[in-house]
Amino acid sequence: MAPSKHGNSRRVDAGESADRHTADLSGEQVDAAVTTFGLLSDRTRVRILWALRDAELDVATLAEAADCRPTVASQHLAKLRLAGLVAGERDGRRVVYRLQGAHLRALLTEALFHADHQVNE
């Protein structure tokens, strides 16, 4: 199969799954995906998550990266933490946050790669 305009593509045979997950989605899987996508529909949260893609950062640093007040960043982080997208660990008087798993990093990277193509084409 020839590469597409935006990179290599791979043919998936009828019996082969494109990933390791089942083709049939459970209601719980769909609900979890909807929750994740809903949380990613906010500019501040996307900026916070993007800042966390390669580093563990505190609220003040994340607020600066997201161009918001620390109290606003903290509220967004609470939502992300409840959804299991980030984890926080106390370091003295501050809490340092990190992404929860490589899947979210990959999802963010793909979403922003897609956005780059939309904006620059």
N, C-alpha and C positions, 0 to 999 in steps of 0.2 A: 504494500500500500504506500502511495506517495506521501511525503510529508505535507502537512497543511501549511498555509501561509504563516501561521503563528507557531510552528514547531512540529515535532513528530507526532503522528497519530498512530494508533495501534488498532487493528481490527480485533473485535471480540467475537468469537464464534458463538453460535446460538446456545450451546450448552455451557459455555464458560462465563463465569461471573466476572464483571469488571473489577471487583474487589473481593475481599475475603468474607464479606457479609452476605447474607441470604438475599435473594431477589425479592422475597416477600417481606414487607415491613410490618412490624407489630405496631399497634396503636401507641405503645410506650415509646418506641423509637421515633415515630412521627412527632409525638408530643415533645420529646427531648430536642429534636431538631428544630421544631418551631420555636421553642423557648430560646435556644441558642441563637437562631437567626433573629429573633425579636431583640435580644440583647445586643446583637451586632448592628441593629438599625439606628444606633445613636452615635453621633459624631464623636462625642467625648469618650464614650466607651471604646470605640474603634481606635482612637488615638492612644488611650491608655493601654489597650491590649497590644498595639503595635510597638509601643515603647518597651513592653515586657517581653517581646519576642526573643531577645537575646540577652536579657539582663534581669536581675532581681533589683527592684527599685522601691523606694519609700514613697509615701503619699505626697510629700512636697515635690519630689522630682517628677512624679507622675502628673501632678497638677500643672507643673510648668510645661511638660511635654504636651498636655492636652489643652493648654491655654485656658485654665480655669482656676478657681480658688481651691485650696486644699479641702475645704469642707465639701465642695461639690465633688471633687475627685473621690473623697472618702465615701460619699453616698453611692456613687457609681460602683466603687470597689465592693461595697457591701452586697449589692445586687449580683455582681459577678462572682463573688465568693459563695453566696447562697446557691447559685446555679452550678457551682463546681467548676467554673472556668478559670478562676485564679485561687491561689492559696497564699495565706499570709503567715509569716513567722515573726514573732517578737524578737527584736534585737535591741536590748536595753529598753529605752523609752520609746522607740519607734517600731513600726511594723514594716517588714520588707515583703513585697509581693512578688509572685512569680506565676507564669502561666501554668495551668494544670494539664500537662500532657502535650505531646508533640502533635496530636491531631488538630488542636486549636491553632497552633503555629502554622501548620500546613493550610488549614482553612483560611486563615488571615492572608497568608502569602498568595494563595490562589485568587481570593476575592480582590485583593489590591492589584494583582497582576492583571486580572480581568478589567478592573477599573482603569488602569493605566492604558490599556488598549482602547477602551471607550473614549477616554479623554484625548488621546494622542493620535487617533486615526481619523 
